[in-house]
C-alpha cells in the first residue's frame, strides 16, 4: 500500500510532464510541415547551377 502512495504521484507527474512537452512542441511548430520532409526526397538537388564555370564541375 505504501508503494502506491509513491507511485501514483510519480505517474501523474510524468504524465503531466509528457503532456506539457507535447503542448510545447505544438506551440513551437514541430508539427507544422508534416509532408515537407517526405516530398523533399523526391526533388533532385544535384542540378547544375548556372553560376559555376565548366572548369569547376567535378
PyMOL commands that set and color helices and strands:
alter all, ss='L'
color gray80, all
select helices_A, chain A and resi 2-27+36-40+54-56
alter helices_A, ss='H'
color red, helices_A
deselect
rebuild
show_as cartoon
